[in-house]
Amino acid sequence: MFKKTNINAIRDSLALLLIAALIGTIVSFVAQLFIISAKNIYEFIFQNKDFILTYEINNLSLNLIPLIICIPSSALVGMLMYYLKLPRWFGPADTIYAAHHKAGILDLKGGFGSTMASFISISGGASVGIYGPLVHFGATVSSFIRRQTFIPKIPHDIIIGSGVAAAISAGFGAPLAGIIFAHETVLRHFSMRAVAALAIASMVANYSATEIGLVSPPLLLTAISFEMSEILTSLALIGPFAALVAIMFMKSMIYLGSLPSKLKLQIWQAPIIAGFACGLCGMIFSDILGLGTDTLISVITNEQNLPYLFALLIGKLILTSICIGFGFFGGTFSPALFLGGVLGAIIFQLPITSTNPDLLSVLSVSGMAAVSSSVIGAPITAIILVLELTGSYEYAIAATFPIVICSFITSRTFGNSLFDKQLISRGVAITKGREQILLNELLIKNYIEKKFTKFNSNTSVEKAIKLLTKEKTTEGYILSNESIYIGKISLLNLVNKKSSNLIDYIETNPLIIDPNSSLIFVIKKLSKFVGESIPIVNKKTNEMIGIISENNVLKEYLDISEEINQIEKH
């Protein structure tokens, strides 16, 4: 006979799987609607032969449509951020943070606003990706559903991971990649407690997308047979060059993303600059606008001349960085795939490459996987994605070589991913673990003890000793005007008195903590601390607010560690 606890556990597990299936259905439907609508609007505006407005100058024909559309689109994105009063758009980095945060809550207004901004950006011709916004939307929907559920113990990280897995599965038609991506990039560990829910969400989303939906995977390729020896040298070259492209891409996005604040641009002004950039580029070279899916397929399947390929590579890298840096909103996955595919096509034309034209697709796909794996920090996902999009074990094995090289180089010269860099800039180091994140967010002011032994500067040494003995403590604090911190004294020093003046016994270089310091900051300081308590002092006013004991700091640390251990167990 089952115990009540076992029955409750089974009930909670079944409920989790049902919620995961619901998430998969909702996210898949929205992803379908998002992708279809955005692509159709973009194609109608920018690829419709009947919708062209040209201007002739010096025998050069300029298409004015990109300029006419991109600028208003950018203005609309800026207005949306202004009226929603959002500090920034929200993406995968916020999803990762929420999964590791104790509360695990994603802002509904920020999530839907970011999704709408992405839709406008993609439809309006911005050189941004589609999958990052879908990932964050999936996570936002999942977070919302969890808050509405009647089951209190449903883990927020698993729910968020389910939304992420569903988004990738629906967008790419790659359910295995969705499961792996959620583990590898969001959860940051492979968990038996999570795999069932993520698998259900991903499979349901994939079924909805392929059997009920109206779109097919974006880059479903027909694989060819080849000998690995034919391209081994080329694959070895793709790795370091892919790392170079990935690093340049990520650094340019970070640098350009910092410029609006340095230039003191208003929230609505920065996107307009990106709109002008897109419009001007589109007038001359429209192949680098938007998602670039058709251009990428053409590069993969048909040999192009080198000047054109280099123009695609450099143009796409710069324009995407400008778009994302200056306020258009979208993902980096699709642009990374584009850059990697073009890089593979360039490598194909080197003299050391086999003359077999069929190998173009192999090298392009390998380049796509290598660059994207470093940008999003998901090498295993990239391998699985190649396998699912091509249906070829050989393609996946070929891509593994440059992926490993590229990931190795970027992780040691840049970092784990663009998302990690974004979080680090906000003071969050995901790589240090969930424990570190929680401790970094817990402020000392929430643990202040108001009761402590205090003296004034005129207190005699004898009286101080008696008071410390009476209150059974070894430490006290000298204050002026009842609150202004002067110094800390210890009973041990007073017992060995050589002076009658209490001020003479103040500790030199004592540890003093600001109330806004984090718990992790204090823990690090404790490694060189000897004593019972630490004074909490306002650095601006020098007012002593209270103390925090070493015992309480260690207890809180142990409680958090135990809490995380329990989460992982269940």
RODO-2510 file (C-alpha; in nm, 4 decimals, decimal comma):
residues 570
     n   res          X          Y          Z
     1     m     0,0000     0,0000     0,0000
     2     f     0,1355     0,3365    -0,0998
     3     k     0,2018     0,5939     0,1646
     4     k     0,0275     0,9300     0,1353
     5     t     0,3595     1,0977     0,0535
     6     n     0,4119     0,8597    -0,2395
     7     i     0,0634     0,9300    -0,3712
     8     n     0,1234     1,3038    -0,3460
     9     a     0,4559     1,2683    -0,5275
    10     i     0,2912     1,0735    -0,8122
    11     r     0,0129     1,3308    -0,8297
    12     d     0,2613     1,6177    -0,8485
    13     s     0,4660     1,4398    -1,1173
    14     l     0,1593     1,3749    -1,3332
    15     a     0,0481     1,7337    -1,2895
    16     l     0,3933     1,8526    -1,3952
    17     l     0,3761     1,6444    -1,7138
    18     l     0,0259     1,7733    -1,7937
    19     i     0,1406     2,1315    -1,7437
    20     a     0,4433     2,0620    -1,9662
    21     a     0,2094     1,9323    -2,2382
    22     l    -0,0041     2,2460    -2,2044
    23     i     0,3062     2,4633    -2,2308
    24     g     0,4185     2,2740    -2,5412
    25     t     0,0799     2,3301    -2,7076
    26     i     0,0548     2,7018    -2,6273
    27     v     0,4161     2,7844    -2,7124
    28     s     0,3995     2,5882    -3,0376
    29     f     0,0831     2,7711    -3,1479
    30     v     0,2291     3,1136    -3,0686
    31     a     0,5618     3,0228    -3,2308
    32     q     0,3792     2,9149    -3,5490
    33     l     0,1757     3,2340    -3,5562
    34     f     0,4850     3,4458    -3,4867
    35     i     0,7060     3,2842    -3,7518
    36     i     0,4405     3,2686    -4,0243
    37     s     0,3213     3,6253    -3,9731
    38     a     0,6667     3,7822    -3,9449
    39     k     0,8037     3,5984    -4,2504
    40     n     0,4969     3,6698    -4,4642
    41     i     0,5001     4,0400    -4,3805
    42     y     0,8733     4,0614    -4,4484
    43     e     0,8450     3,8761    -4,7803
    44     f     0,5485     4,0877    -4,8901
    45     i     0,7337     4,4120    -4,8207
    46     f     1,0919     4,3322    -4,9162
    47     q     1,0688     4,0463    -5,1678
    48     n     0,7536     4,1373    -5,3574
    49     k     0,8510     4,2299    -5,7156
    50     d     0,5364     4,4368    -5,7482
    51     f     0,6264     4,6375    -5,4396
    52     i     0,9415     4,8161    -5,5523
    53     l     1,0271     5,1855    -5,5472
    54     t     1,3586     5,2632    -5,7119
    55     y     1,5725     5,5721    -5,7477
    56     e     1,8370     5,6014    -6,0184
    57     i     2,1656     5,7772    -5,9410
    58     n     2,4767     5,7559    -6,1582
    59     n     2,3447     5,4412    -6,3297
    60     l     2,2947     5,2842    -5,9842
    61     s     1,9444     5,1659    -5,9046
    62     l     1,8549     5,2069    -5,5369
    63     n     1,5553     5,0361    -5,3800
    64     l     1,3905     5,2893    -5,1486
    65     i     1,1522     5,0426    -4,9830
    66     p     1,3983     4,9381    -4,7058
    67     l     1,4547     5,3019    -4,6100
    68     i     1,0821     5,3788    -4,6143
    69     i     0,9963     5,0747    -4,3986
    70     c     1,2932     5,0327    -4,1646
    71     i     1,2877     5,3836    -4,0177
    72     p     0,9167     5,3793    -3,9178
    73     s     0,9636     5,0249    -3,7829
    74     s     1,2524     5,1381    -3,5645
    75     a     1,0509     5,4381    -3,4431
    76     l     0,7637     5,2051    -3,3527
    77     v     1,0002     4,9827    -3,1515
    78     g     1,1346     5,2888    -2,9679
    79     m     0,7822     5,4146    -2,8931
    80     l     0,6822     5,0716    -2,7637
    81     m     0,9695     5,0682    -2,5143
    82     y     0,8925     5,4265    -2,4121
    83     y     0,5214     5,3713    -2,3466
    84     l     0,5734     5,0365    -2,1745
    85     k     0,8373     5,2074    -1,9558
    86     l     1,0807     4,9187    -1,9931
    87     p     1,4503     4,9728    -1,9192
    88     r     1,5474     4,7283    -2,1960
    89     w     1,4162     4,4353    -2,3966
    90     f     1,4220     4,0892    -2,2388
    91     g     1,5739     3,7778    -2,3948
    92     p     1,7458     3,4444    -2,3276
    93     a     1,9833     3,5909    -2,0669
    94     d     1,6815     3,6866    -1,8547
    95     t     1,5386     3,3385    -1,9042
    96     i     1,8599     3,1789    -1,7769
    97     y     1,8655     3,4113    -1,4788
    98     a     1,5023     3,3348    -1,3883
    99     a     1,5680     2,9603    -1,4016
   100     h     1,8469     3,0002    -1,1453
   101     h     1,6729     3,2578    -0,9310
   102     k     1,4840     3,1516    -0,6228
   103     a     1,1583     3,3184    -0,7282
   104     g     1,1832     3,2200    -1,0941
   105     i     0,9435     3,4941    -1,2047
   106     l     0,9557     3,6498    -1,5502
   107     d     0,7850     3,9845    -1,5998
   108     l     0,4724     3,9385    -1,8119
   109     k     0,4735     4,2952    -1,9474
   110     g     0,8434     4,2733    -2,0317
   111     g     0,8005     3,9323    -2,1970
   112     f     0,5072     4,0254    -2,4180
   113     g     0,6507     4,3698    -2,4934
   114     s     0,9802     4,2139    -2,6028
   115     t     0,7954     3,9628    -2,8213
   116     m     0,6012     4,2427    -2,9895
   117     a     0,9209     4,4458    -3,0388
   118     s     1,0852     4,1430    -3,1977
   119     f     0,7878     4,0911    -3,4275
   120     i     0,8036     4,4532    -3,5441
   121     s     1,1818     4,4336    -3,5875
   122     i     1,1768     4,1137    -3,7964
   123     s     0,8769     4,2198    -4,0048
   124     g     1,0314     4,5608    -4,0573
   125     g     1,3546     4,4267    -4,2054
   126     a     1,5928     4,4426    -3,9080
   127     s     1,8891     4,2066    -3,9266
   128     v     1,7989     4,0056    -3,6163
   129     g     1,7034     3,6507    -3,5290
   130     i     1,3715     3,4936    -3,4439
   131     y     1,4549     3,2211    -3,1931
   132     g     1,5857     3,4222    -2,8966
   133     p     1,2539     3,6088    -2,8559
   134     l     1,0623     3,2819    -2,8931
   135     v     1,2757     3,1219    -2,6209
   136     h     1,2029     3,4072    -2,3814
   137     f     0,8334     3,4085    -2,4724
   138     g     0,8130     3,0347    -2,4057
   139     a     0,9785     3,0867    -2,0676
   140     t     0,7491     3,3826    -1,9840
   141     v     0,4349     3,1837    -2,0658
   142     s     0,5665     2,8921    -1,8603
   143     s     0,6429     3,1154    -1,5622
   144     f     0,2919     3,2611    -1,5792
   145     i     0,1259     2,9177    -1,5982
   146     r     0,3239     2,7989    -1,2976
   147     r     0,2041     3,0924    -1,0903
   148     q    -0,1552     3,0003    -1,1712
   149     t    -0,1243     2,6334    -1,0814
   150     f    -0,2713     2,4834    -0,7686
   151     i     0,0355     2,2685    -0,7028
   152     p     0,2868     2,4607    -0,4895
   153     k     0,5867     2,2330    -0,5287
   154     i     0,6239     2,2459    -0,9069
   155     p     0,9885     2,3519    -0,9681
   156     h     1,0129     2,6816    -1,1499
   157     d     1,3330     2,5924    -1,3336
   158     i     1,1771     2,2816    -1,4875
   159     i     0,8721     2,4789    -1,5962
   160     i     1,0875     2,7496    -1,7529
   161     g     1,3024     2,4833    -1,9192
   162     s     0,9869     2,3234    -2,0622
   163     g     0,8887     2,6516    -2,2278
   164     v     1,2374     2,6905    -2,3735
   165     a     1,2437     2,3328    -2,5061
   166     a     0,9013     2,3834    -2,6648
   167     a     1,0104     2,7072    -2,8366
   168     i     1,3213     2,5519    -2,9936
   169     s     1,1320     2,2371    -3,0910
   170     a     0,8520     2,4309    -3,2586
   171     g     1,0803     2,6836    -3,4267
   172     f     1,3311     2,4390    -3,5727
   173     g     1,1216     2,1231    -3,5893
   174     a     1,3948     1,9685    -3,3736
   175     p     1,2549     1,8152    -3,0520
   176     l     1,5817     1,6578    -2,9363
   177     a     1,7678     1,9866    -2,9831
   178     g     1,4960     2,1580    -2,7779
   179     i     1,5477     1,9192    -2,4859
   180     i     1,9270     1,9461    -2,4995
   181     f     1,9242     2,3254    -2,5394
   182     a     1,7053     2,3723    -2,2324
   183     h     1,9418     2,1573    -2,0252
   184     e     2,2655     2,2902    -2,1699
   185     t     2,1954     2,6621    -2,1885
   186     v     1,9202     2,7315    -1,9360
   187     l     1,9367     2,4718    -1,6564
   188     r     2,3136     2,4296    -1,6969
   189     h     2,3024     2,0656    -1,5866
   190     f     2,1367     1,7462    -1,6978
   191     s     1,8716     1,6525    -1,4460
   192     m     1,6658     1,3349    -1,4197
   193     r     1,3962     1,5325    -1,2431
   194     a     1,3640     1,7639    -1,5455
   195     v     1,4055     1,5393    -1,8481
   196     a     1,0490     1,3978    -1,8530
   197     a     0,8783     1,7384    -1,8434
   198     l     1,1154     1,8891    -2,0998
   199     a     1,0673     1,5891    -2,3289
   200     i     0,6871     1,6112    -2,3069
   201     a     0,6852     1,9861    -2,3791
   202     s     0,9276     1,9459    -2,6678
   203     m     0,7497     1,6486    -2,8270
   204     v     0,4049     1,8068    -2,7971
   205     a     0,5378     2,1310    -2,9473
   206     n     0,7004     1,9420    -3,2333
   207     y     0,3817     1,7446    -3,3020
   208     s     0,1780     2,0633    -3,3082
   209     a     0,4281     2,2293    -3,5396
   210     t     0,4633     1,9460    -3,7906
   211     e     0,1223     1,7763    -3,7844
   212     i    -0,1065     2,0670    -3,7100
   213     g     0,1064     2,3693    -3,7930
   214     l     0,1660     2,5383    -4,1228
   215     v     0,5436     2,5780    -4,1320
   216     s     0,8295     2,3396    -4,1874
   217     p     1,1776     2,3516    -4,0308
   218     p     1,3667     2,6563    -4,1593
   219     l     1,6689     2,4800    -4,3058
   220     l     1,5721     2,1192    -4,3705
   221     l     1,8529     1,9956    -4,5949
   222     t     1,9018     1,6883    -4,8069
   223     a     2,2196     1,5175    -4,6936
   224     i     2,4787     1,3666    -4,9276
   225     s     2,7283     1,0868    -4,8742
   226     f     3,0962     1,1752    -4,8522
   227     e     3,4301     1,0566    -4,7251
   228     m     3,5496     1,2357    -4,4136
   229     s     3,9050     1,2366    -4,5484
   230     e     3,7923     1,4708    -4,8284
   231     i     3,7089     1,7549    -4,5929
   232     l     3,9115     1,6918    -4,2791
   233     t     4,1541     1,9773    -4,3507
   234     s     3,8686     2,2149    -4,4302
   235     l     3,6863     2,1222    -4,1099
   236     a     4,0038     2,1909    -3,9109
   237     l     4,0187     2,5385    -4,0666
   238     i     3,6528     2,6140    -3,9980
   239     g     3,7027     2,5760    -3,6210
   240     p     3,9466     2,8648    -3,5530
   241     f     3,7930     3,0902    -3,8186
   242     a     3,4475     3,0249    -3,6740
   243     a     3,5843     3,1214    -3,3332
   244     l     3,7204     3,4449    -3,4811
   245     v     3,3842     3,5268    -3,6405
   246     a     3,1912     3,4376    -3,3234
   247     i     3,4172     3,6502    -3,1012
   248     m     3,4040     3,9474    -3,3393
   249     f     3,0267     3,9132    -3,3570
   250     m     2,9767     3,9001    -2,9801
   251     k     3,2267     4,1777    -2,9051
   252     s     3,0768     4,4069    -3,1667
   253     m     2,7271     4,3546    -3,0206
   254     i     2,8516     4,4290    -2,6686
   255     y     3,0473     4,7367    -2,7792
   256     l     2,7689     4,8824    -2,9931
   257     g     2,5185     4,7980    -2,7196
   258     s     2,7096     5,0264    -2,4819
   259     l     2,7175     5,3236    -2,7209
   260     p     2,3579     5,4521    -2,6767
   261     s     2,4141     5,5148    -2,3050
   262     k     2,7585     5,6646    -2,3702
   263     l     2,6057     5,8939    -2,6321
   264     k     2,3233     5,9720    -2,3845
   265     l     2,0552     5,8828    -2,6386
   266     q     1,6924     5,8729    -2,5351
   267     i     1,5178     5,5358    -2,5287
   268     w     1,3319     5,6117    -2,8516
   269     q     1,6290     5,7650    -3,0350
   270     a     1,8666     5,4668    -3,0496
   271     p     1,6368     5,2392    -3,2574
   272     i     1,5960     5,5123    -3,5211
   273     i     1,9737     5,5088    -3,5799
   274     a     1,9484     5,1321    -3,6338
   275     g     1,6534     5,1934    -3,8671
   276     f     1,8596     5,4350    -4,0779
   277     a     2,1442     5,1817    -4,0929
   278     c     1,9106     4,9036    -4,2092
   279     g     1,7412     5,1293    -4,4607
   280     l     2,0661     5,2530    -4,6156
   281     c     2,2151     4,9012    -4,6324
   282     g     1,8934     4,7620    -4,7753
   283     m     1,8939     5,0167    -5,0560
   284     i     2,2214     4,8764    -5,1845
   285     f     2,2509     4,5249    -5,0408
   286     s     1,9162     4,3835    -4,9297
   287     d     2,0535     4,0281    -4,8891
   288     i     2,1718     4,1103    -4,5358
   289     l     1,8331     4,2323    -4,4165
   290     g     1,5923     4,0273    -4,2090
   291     l     1,6465     3,6640    -4,1192
   292     g     1,8310     3,5990    -4,4442
   293     t     1,6904     3,2448    -4,4763
   294     d     1,6594     3,2502    -4,8552
   295     t     2,0062     3,3999    -4,8929
   296     l     2,1542     3,1381    -4,6619
   297     i     1,9892     2,8513    -4,8514
   298     s     2,1292     2,9940    -5,1736
   299     v     2,4792     3,0097    -5,0199
   300     i     2,4570     2,6516    -4,8950
   301     t     2,3232     2,5011    -5,2170
   302     n     2,4923     2,7115    -5,4865
   303     e     2,8531     2,8193    -5,5130
   304     q     2,8833     3,1992    -5,4941
   305     n     3,1779     3,4222    -5,5780
   306     l     3,4148     3,5154    -5,2964
   307     p     3,3636     3,8965    -5,3003
   308     y     2,9915     3,8425    -5,2582
   309     l     3,0445     3,5967    -4,9708
   310     f     3,2837     3,8303    -4,7881
   311     a     3,0351     4,1152    -4,8331
   312     l     2,7635     3,8964    -4,6813
   313     l     2,9832     3,7969    -4,3883
   314     i     3,1067     4,1453    -4,2979
   315     g     2,7801     4,3199    -4,3799
   316     k     2,5642     4,0820    -4,1782
   317     l     2,7988     4,0941    -3,8775
   318     i     2,8083     4,4734    -3,8652
   319     l     2,4414     4,5340    -3,9423
   320     t     2,3164     4,2785    -3,6889
   321     s     2,5424     4,4307    -3,4227
   322     i     2,4052     4,7775    -3,4985
   323     c     2,0446     4,6543    -3,4939
   324     i     2,0737     4,4739    -3,1607
   325     g     2,3069     4,7300    -3,0057
   326     f     2,0870     5,0285    -3,0937
   327     g     1,7458     4,9027    -2,9918
   328     f     1,5938     4,6770    -3,2546
   329     f     1,5078     4,3524    -3,0805
   330     g     1,5656     3,9947    -3,1907
   331     g     1,7780     3,6876    -3,1436
   332     t     2,1395     3,6141    -3,2255
   333     f     2,0941     3,2466    -3,3160
   334     s     1,9756     3,3050    -3,6743
   335     p     2,2448     3,5659    -3,7551
   336     a     2,5076     3,3293    -3,6088
   337     l     2,3798     3,0490    -3,8335
   338     f     2,3961     3,2891    -4,1290
   339     l     2,7539     3,3946    -4,0521
   340     g     2,8658     3,0353    -4,0019
   341     g     2,7028     2,9184    -4,3240
   342     v     2,8743     3,1940    -4,5240
   343     l     3,2070     3,1172    -4,3555
   344     g     3,1763     2,7508    -4,4527
   345     a     3,1079     2,8549    -4,8123
   346     i     3,4218     3,0727    -4,8098
   347     i     3,6335     2,7861    -4,6727
   348     f     3,4920     2,5635    -4,9477
   349     q     3,6497     2,7826    -5,2127
   350     l     4,0006     2,7595    -5,0704
   351     p     4,2490     2,5642    -5,2885
   352     i     4,2948     2,2908    -5,0244
   353     t     3,9271     2,1934    -5,0388
   354     s     3,8032     1,9027    -5,2473
   355     t     3,6576     1,9996    -5,5845
   356     n     3,3452     1,7923    -5,5139
   357     p     3,0640     2,0537    -5,5322
   358     d     2,8406     1,8473    -5,3046
   359     l     3,0741     1,9169    -5,0144
   360     l     2,9677     2,2823    -5,0088
   361     s     2,6622     2,1993    -4,7976
   362     v     2,8704     1,9932    -4,5519
   363     l     3,1169     2,2758    -4,4863
   364     s     2,8439     2,5408    -4,4682
   365     v     2,6408     2,3389    -4,2204
   366     s     2,9546     2,2753    -4,0126
   367     g     3,0287     2,6493    -4,0116
   368     m     2,6714     2,7251    -3,9075
   369     a     2,6943     2,4828    -3,6173
   370     a     3,0383     2,6043    -3,5029
   371     v     2,9618     2,9783    -3,4923
   372     s     2,6162     2,9374    -3,3376
   373     s     2,7426     2,6916    -3,0744
   374     s     2,9836     2,9530    -2,9383
   375     v     2,7425     3,2455    -2,9551
   376     i     2,4691     3,0665    -2,7585
   377     g     2,7064     2,8498    -2,5552
   378     a     2,5529     2,5176    -2,6605
   379     p     2,7921     2,2872    -2,8506
   380     i     2,5928     1,9678    -2,7863
   381     t     2,2715     2,1377    -2,9006
   382     a     2,4449     2,2429    -3,2222
   383     i     2,5482     1,8834    -3,2968
   384     i     2,1977     1,7494    -3,2320
   385     l     2,0451     2,0301    -3,4397
   386     v     2,2608     1,9356    -3,7384
   387     l     2,1530     1,5740    -3,6969
   388     e     1,7827     1,6629    -3,6884
   389     l     1,7898     1,9185    -3,9704
   390     t     1,9882     1,6980    -4,2089
   391     g     1,8931     1,3512    -4,0910
   392     s     2,2570     1,2590    -4,1439
   393     y     2,4889     1,1039    -3,8883
   394     e     2,7843     1,1932    -4,1152
   395     y     2,6916     1,5638    -4,1178
   396     a     2,6689     1,5644    -3,7383
   397     i     3,0099     1,3973    -3,7022
   398     a     3,1632     1,6396    -3,9528
   399     a     3,0200     1,9380    -3,7625
   400     t     3,1480     1,8076    -3,4285
   401     f     3,5128     1,8721    -3,5193
   402     p     3,4856     2,2485    -3,5850
   403     i     3,2310     2,2866    -3,3012
   404     v     3,4795     2,1491    -3,0475
   405     i     3,7646     2,3671    -3,1766
   406     c     3,5497     2,6792    -3,1955
   407     s     3,3965     2,6296    -2,8490
   408     f     3,7386     2,5636    -2,6958
   409     i     3,8875     2,8833    -2,8375
   410     t     3,5912     3,1109    -2,7577
   411     s     3,5444     2,9806    -2,4039
   412     r     3,9053     3,0638    -2,3204
   413     t     3,9343     3,3935    -2,4996
   414     f     3,5862     3,5415    -2,4641
   415     g     3,3718     3,3373    -2,2272
   416     n     3,1069     3,0693    -2,2366
   417     s     2,8510     3,2627    -2,4418
   418     l     2,7003     3,6009    -2,5233
   419     f     2,4247     3,5362    -2,2677
   420     d     2,6790     3,4807    -1,9906
   421     k     2,8521     3,8081    -2,0795
   422     q     2,5207     3,9912    -2,0646
   423     l     2,4513     3,8493    -1,7192
   424     i     2,8007     3,9272    -1,5944
   425     s     2,7507     4,2907    -1,6999
   426     r     2,4468     4,2907    -1,4661
   427     g     2,6505     4,1469    -1,1792
   428     v     2,5312     3,7871    -1,2202
   429     a     2,7812     3,5033    -1,2728
   430     i     2,5771     3,1989    -1,3754
   431     t     2,8896     2,9869    -1,4142
   432     k     2,9477     3,0097    -1,0372
   433     g     2,6260     2,8241    -0,9699
   434     r     2,2815     2,8847    -0,8242
   435     e     2,4214     2,9117    -0,4740
   436     q     2,6385     3,2092    -0,5656
   437     i     2,3479     3,3851    -0,7366
   438     l     2,1248     3,3593    -0,4319
   439     l     2,3982     3,4706    -0,1933
   440     n     2,4801     3,7642    -0,4202
   441     e     2,1191     3,8843    -0,4076
   442     l     2,0745     3,8552    -0,0323
   443     l     2,1660     4,1881     0,1257
   444     i     2,3185     4,2227     0,4706
   445     k     2,0580     4,4803     0,5722
   446     n     1,8049     4,1967     0,5918
   447     y     2,0108     4,0164     0,8584
   448     i     2,1070     4,3027     1,0868
   449     e     2,1018     4,2411     1,4607
   450     k     2,0076     4,5549     1,6528
   451     k     2,1134     4,4282     1,9929
   452     f     2,4816     4,4794     2,0674
   453     t     2,6993     4,6198     2,3466
   454     k     2,7728     4,9901     2,3027
   455     f     2,9867     5,2427     2,4868
   456     n     3,0745     5,6087     2,4574
   457     s     3,4299     5,7353     2,4464
   458     n     3,4171     5,8405     2,8139
   459     t     3,3329     5,4944     2,9446
   460     s     3,6020     5,3628     3,1787
   461     v     3,7866     5,0416     3,0995
   462     e     3,6647     4,8817     3,4243
   463     k     3,3030     4,9619     3,3457
   464     a     3,3425     4,8265     2,9897
   465     i     3,4832     4,4969     3,1226
   466     k     3,1937     4,4614     3,3698
   467     l     2,9333     4,5340     3,1006
   468     l     3,0821     4,2883     2,8488
   469     t     3,1013     4,0210     3,1208
   470     k     2,7419     4,0866     3,2274
   471     e     2,6115     4,0610     2,8684
   472     k     2,8220     3,7489     2,8026
   473     t     2,9916     3,8856     2,4943
   474     t     3,3524     3,9500     2,4067
   475     e     3,3014     4,2492     2,1761
   476     g     3,1563     4,5965     2,2037
   477     y     3,1360     4,9180     2,0032
   478     i     3,2207     5,2781     2,0840
   479     l     2,9678     5,5256     1,9467
   480     s     2,9270     5,9009     1,9600
   481     n     2,5874     6,0672     1,9697
   482     e     2,4313     5,7218     2,0287
   483     s     2,4825     5,6080     1,6668
   484     i     2,8022     5,7362     1,5013
   485     y     3,0587     5,4588     1,4739
   486     i     3,3981     5,5243     1,6345
   487     g     3,5466     5,1780     1,6733
   488     k     3,5321     4,8207     1,7987
   489     i     3,6901     4,6824     2,1155
   490     s     3,7413     4,3282     2,2461
   491     l     3,7330     4,1952     2,6021
   492     l     4,0662     4,0170     2,5557
   493     n     4,2458     4,3461     2,4898
   494     l     4,0785     4,5172     2,7816
   495     v     4,1777     4,2465     3,0286
   496     n     4,5418     4,3025     2,9400
   497     k     4,4989     4,6742     2,9984
   498     k     4,7869     4,9129     3,0014
   499     s     4,5818     5,2283     2,9609
   500     s     4,2724     5,3626     3,1332
   501     n     4,1463     5,5279     2,8146
   502     l     3,8935     5,3092     2,6279
   503     i     3,9772     5,4759     2,2934
   504     d     4,3280     5,3291     2,3108
   505     y     4,1840     4,9767     2,2719
   506     i     4,0037     5,0322     1,9426
   507     e     4,0922     4,7613     1,6883
   508     t     4,3052     4,8740     1,3987
   509     n     4,1775     4,7929     1,0462
   510     p     3,8522     4,6299     1,1617
   511     l     3,6132     4,4667     0,9151
   512     i     3,3251     4,7060     0,8484
   513     i     3,0304     4,6178     0,6227
   514     d     2,7888     4,8458     0,4373
   515     p     2,4208     4,7447     0,4785
   516     n     2,3823     4,7145     0,0995
   517     s     2,6618     4,4587     0,0749
   518     s     2,5678     4,1097    -0,0406
   519     l     2,5895     3,7988     0,1722
   520     i     2,8473     3,6465    -0,0636
   521     f     3,0646     3,9563    -0,0162
   522     v     3,0600     3,9054     0,3600
   523     i     3,1312     3,5328     0,3309
   524     k     3,4402     3,6074     0,1248
   525     k     3,5536     3,8611     0,3846
   526     l     3,5080     3,6084     0,6652
   527     s     3,7996     3,4010     0,5362
   528     k     4,0352     3,6560     0,6944
   529     f     3,8130     3,7572     0,9850
   530     v     3,8646     3,6744     1,3531
   531     g     3,5865     3,7664     1,5950
   532     e     3,2210     3,7243     1,6897
   533     s     3,0491     4,0053     1,5042
   534     i     3,0928     4,2553     1,2237
   535     p     2,9677     4,6166     1,2472
   536     i     2,7168     4,7304     0,9845
   537     v     2,7904     5,0943     0,9107
   538     n     2,6423     5,3362     0,6606
   539     k     2,9474     5,4522     0,4651
   540     k     2,7920     5,7892     0,3805
   541     t     2,6853     5,8909     0,7296
   542     n     2,9122     5,6643     0,9389
   543     e     2,6042     5,5669     1,1356
   544     m     2,6205     5,2211     1,2942
   545     i     2,3016     5,0382     1,2105
   546     g     2,3741     4,7109     1,3880
   547     i     2,5884     4,4003     1,3686
   548     i     2,5897     4,0654     1,1960
   549     s     2,7347     3,7664     1,3712
   550     e     2,9633     3,5170     1,2050
   551     n     2,7328     3,2370     1,3213
   552     n     2,4298     3,3860     1,1440
   553     v     2,6226     3,4315     0,8198
   554     l     2,7360     3,0698     0,8203
   555     k     2,3865     2,9487     0,9162
   556     e     2,2288     3,1346     0,6233
   557     y     2,4904     2,9920     0,3896
   558     l     2,4232     2,6375     0,5087
   559     d     2,0451     2,6888     0,4811
   560     i     2,0769     2,8027     0,1196
   561     s     2,3068     2,5110     0,0350
   562     e     2,0594     2,2665     0,1870
   563     e     1,7689     2,4298     0,0031
   564     i     1,9450     2,3932    -0,3309
   565     n     2,0379     2,0326    -0,2522
   566     q     1,6735     1,9544    -0,1822
   567     i     1,5682     2,1170    -0,5085
   568     e     1,8164     1,9096    -0,7037
   569     k     1,7088     1,5882    -0,5302
   570     h     1,3452     1,6361    -0,6168
***
